[in-house]
Amino acid sequence: MKIPKATVTAVLYKSKTLASGEHPVMIRVCYNSKRRYKSTGLSCPAKWWNAAKQEVRERHPLAPNMNAIICLLYTSDAADDR
């Protein structure tokens, strides 16, 4: 019997646009073919998001701080809280 593994990724939630024109950064947890999104409390314009690396581009003025928060949430158990 195969044991399912959970995958955790950081995504820019483009289906929602905030009043500032930015999109929220979410943590997506996939397990047993089900997806659950958790907010990071961060937002970013689409042009500053690097989907391949799942982080904010280095040219963004707050990139080091935002990427540190994303990394912290990405690797912690905070994404599993319900």
C-alpha positions in Angstrom: 0.0 0.0 0.0 1.3 3.4 -1.0 1.5 6.1 1.7 0.4 9.5 0.3 2.8 12.4 0.8 1.8 16.0 1.5 3.2 18.7 -0.7 3.6 22.2 0.4 4.2 25.1 -2.0 4.1 28.9 -1.8 1.8 30.4 -4.5 0.7 33.8 -5.6 -3.1 33.6 -5.5 -3.9 35.5 -8.8 -7.6 34.8 -8.7 -8.0 37.4 -6.0 -6.8 41.0 -6.5 -6.6 43.3 -3.5 -7.5 47.0 -3.6 -3.9 47.9 -4.0 -3.6 45.8 -7.2 -1.5 43.1 -5.5 -2.3 39.5 -5.0 -2.1 37.6 -1.7 0.8 35.1 -1.2 -0.6 31.8 0.1 0.8 28.4 1.3 -0.9 25.5 -0.6 -0.9 22.1 1.2 -1.9 19.1 -1.0 -2.7 15.8 0.6 -4.9 12.9 -0.7 -5.9 14.9 -3.8 -7.2 17.7 -1.6 -5.9 21.3 -1.5 -6.0 23.7 1.4 -4.8 27.3 1.2 -3.4 29.2 4.2 -2.8 32.9 4.1 0.7 34.3 4.9 -0.6 37.8 5.4 1.7 39.0 2.6 0.8 40.4 -0.8 2.9 41.1 -3.9 2.3 42.4 -7.4 2.4 39.6 -10.1 5.5 41.1 -11.8 7.6 40.7 -8.6 6.6 37.0 -8.0 9.0 34.3 -9.1 6.8 31.2 -9.5 9.8 28.9 -10.3 11.5 29.6 -7.0 8.2 30.3 -5.1 9.5 33.6 -3.7 9.4 37.3 -4.2 12.0 38.6 -6.8 15.2 40.2 -5.4 14.4 43.5 -6.9 11.4 44.0 -4.7 12.3 46.4 -1.9 11.0 44.1 0.8 12.1 40.8 -0.8 14.5 39.6 2.0 11.9 40.1 4.7 9.0 38.6 2.7 11.0 35.6 1.6 12.1 35.0 5.2 8.5 34.9 6.3 7.5 32.6 3.4 10.4 30.3 4.2 9.5 30.2 7.8 5.9 29.3 7.1 6.8 26.9 4.3 9.0 24.8 6.6 7.0 25.0 9.8 3.9 23.2 11.0 2.0 26.5 10.7 0.6 25.4 7.3 -1.1 22.5 8.9 -3.1 24.5 11.5 -6.8 24.4 10.9 
